[in-house]
């Protein structure tokens, strides 16, 4: 998969967040978008996902040199972010079943094996509203990473994770995400993007 950003710019009111951003994302070349809180990195990730429209510039999506219309890009990605909430009245088993009505499992996985990977099998019948923030983050990451999509978007993926949770995330990435196009947003937390081969620093595109 490839995503080409051509002179992308985004502003709110009269203030440009970033401008003249050119970049090509590629499968097997995981990329980190670096910037402090409020710098615009999450906005850029949402532009890449098609959820936010840039004020200027164009985005071109392609898989095996076949153009993907922006209105269809949602079929090809999964995302885990702090600002997207889980359905907290669902149990873990229910949220997994619901999610995989819309996305395919990675090869060889099923709902039961995903519960085991999340390592919350003892809590699979507990409603998510009773989960800790770290447990919820594990669920978000697992649903995104363990779905069979060519594009994986992760915004501050180690938020709310303790040391063991960070290790769990890193192993999940190593085992299940390396043959995809992965884009990570981070406020320079090295543990989140050690595997990334390319980088966008939002500060380089400020006016």
C-alpha positions in Angstrom: 0.0 0.0 0.0 1.1 3.6 -0.7 -0.3 6.9 0.5 1.0 10.0 -1.2 0.6 13.4 0.6 1.0 16.3 -1.8 1.4 19.8 -0.4 -1.0 19.0 2.5 -2.0 21.9 4.7 -4.5 22.3 7.5 -5.7 25.4 9.3 -8.2 26.3 12.0 -9.7 29.7 11.5 -6.7 31.8 10.3 -4.0 29.7 11.9 -2.1 27.1 9.9 -1.3 24.0 11.9 1.0 22.7 9.2 1.5 23.4 5.5 3.4 22.2 2.4 3.7 18.7 3.7 4.8 16.2 1.1 5.4 12.5 2.0 5.0 9.0 0.7 4.0 6.3 3.2 4.7 2.7 2.1 4.1 -0.8 3.3 7.0 -2.3 5.3 8.3 1.3 6.0 6.6 2.1 9.4 6.5 5.8 10.0 6.2 7.9 13.2 4.7 11.4 13.3 6.5 13.3 16.0 5.3 16.4 17.9 4.3 17.7 21.3 0.7 17.7 22.5 -1.4 20.1 20.5 1.1 20.3 17.6 -1.2 18.8 15.0 0.1 15.2 14.7 -3.3 13.7 15.5 -4.9 16.0 13.0 -2.5 14.7 10.4 -3.3 11.1 11.3 -7.0 11.9 10.8 -6.3 13.5 7.5 -4.5 10.3 6.4 -7.4 8.2 7.5 -9.9 10.4 5.5 -11.7 11.4 8.6 -10.6 15.1 8.3 -10.3 17.0 5.0 -7.2 19.2 4.5 -7.6 22.8 3.5 -5.1 22.4 0.7 -3.2 19.7 -1.1 -4.2 16.2 -2.2 -3.9 12.6 -0.9 -3.6 9.6 -3.2 -4.2 6.0 -1.9 -3.2 2.9 -3.8 -2.8 -0.8 -3.3 -0.8 -2.7 -5.8 -0.9 0.4 -8.0 -4.7 0.4 -8.0 -6.2 3.8 -6.8 -8.4 3.6 -3.8 -11.1 6.4 -3.6 -10.9 8.3 -0.3 -14.5 7.4 0.4 -13.5 3.8 0.5 -10.3 4.0 2.5 -12.2 3.2 5.8 -12.4 -0.4 4.5 -8.6 -0.7 4.5 -7.5 0.6 7.9 -7.9 0.1 11.6 -7.1 2.7 14.2 -6.4 3.0 17.9 -6.5 6.4 19.5 -7.1 8.0 22.9 -10.1 10.0 21.4 -12.0 7.0 20.0 -14.1 5.3 22.8 -15.1 1.7 23.2 -18.8 0.7 23.7 -18.5 0.4 27.4 -21.7 -1.5 28.0 -20.3 -4.4 26.0 -18.2 -7.1 27.6 -14.8 -8.0 26.1 -16.3 -11.0 24.3 -19.1 -8.8 22.9 -16.8 -6.0 21.7 -14.6 -8.5 19.9 -17.6 -10.2 18.3 -19.0 -6.8 17.2 -15.7 -5.5 15.8 -15.1 -8.6 13.7 -18.4 -8.3 12.0 -16.8 -5.4 10.1 -13.2 -6.5 9.9 -11.5 -9.8 9.2 -9.2 -11.6 11.7 -5.6 -11.8 10.8 -4.8 -15.3 9.4 -5.1 -18.1 12.0 -6.8 -15.9 14.7 -10.4 -16.1 16.0 -12.3 -14.4 18.8 -11.1 -16.8 21.5 -7.5 -16.5 20.5 -7.8 -12.7 20.5 -9.1 -12.8 24.1 -6.0 -14.9 25.0 -3.7 -12.5 23.3 -5.1 -9.5 25.2 -4.5 -11.6 28.3 -7.8 -10.7 29.9 -9.6 -14.0 29.5 -10.6 -13.9 33.2 -12.5 -10.6 32.5 -14.0 -11.5 29.1 -17.6 -11.4 30.5 -17.1 -8.2 32.4 -18.4 -4.9 30.9 -15.7 -2.6 29.6 -16.9 0.3 31.8 -15.4 -1.7 34.8 -12.0 -2.0 33.1 -9.1 0.1 34.1 -7.7 2.6 31.6 -4.8 0.2 30.9 -7.1 -2.7 30.2 -9.2 -0.6 27.8 -6.0 0.5 26.0 -5.1 -3.2 25.5 -8.5 -3.8 24.0 -8.2 -0.9 21.6 -4.7 -1.9 20.4 -5.6 -5.6 20.0 -8.7 -4.8 17.9 -6.7 -2.6 15.6 -3.5 -4.7 15.3 -5.2 -8.1 15.0 -7.5 -7.0 12.2 -6.6 -8.0 8.7 -6.1 -4.5 7.2 -3.2 -3.1 5.1 -3.1 0.2 7.0 -2.7 0.4 10.8 -3.0 3.8 12.5 -1.9 4.2 16.2 -2.0 7.5 18.1 0.0 7.5 21.3 -0.3 3.7 21.6 1.3 3.3 25.0 -1.0 5.8 26.7 -2.2 4.3 30.1 0.0 1.2 29.7 2.4 0.2 32.6 5.8 -1.3 31.9 4.4 -4.8 31.3 1.7 -3.3 29.0 4.4 -1.5 27.0 6.3 -4.8 26.5 3.0 -6.5 25.5 2.4 -3.8 22.9 5.9 -4.1 21.5 5.6 -7.9 21.1 2.2 -7.5 19.4 3.7 -5.1 16.9 6.7 -7.3 16.2 4.5 -10.4 15.6 1.5 -9.0 13.8 2.2 -5.6 12.3 5.5 -5.8 10.4 4.1 -6.6 6.9 1.7 -3.7 6.8 1.8 0.1 6.5 2.0 1.3 10.1 1.8 5.0 11.1 2.3 6.0 14.7 1.7 9.3 16.4 3.9 10.0 19.4 5.0 12.9 21.6 8.5 11.5 21.4 7.9 8.4 23.5 10.7 6.1 22.1 9.0 3.0 23.3 6.1 3.6 21.0 8.0 3.8 17.7 11.4 2.0 18.0 10.4 -0.1 15.0 9.7 2.8 12.7 12.0 3.4 9.7 10.8 6.9 8.7 9.7 10.0 10.5 7.6 13.2 10.1 8.4 16.0 12.5 5.4 18.3 12.5 7.7 21.2 13.6 9.3 21.0 10.1 5.9 22.1 8.5 5.0 25.0 10.7 4.6 28.4 9.2 
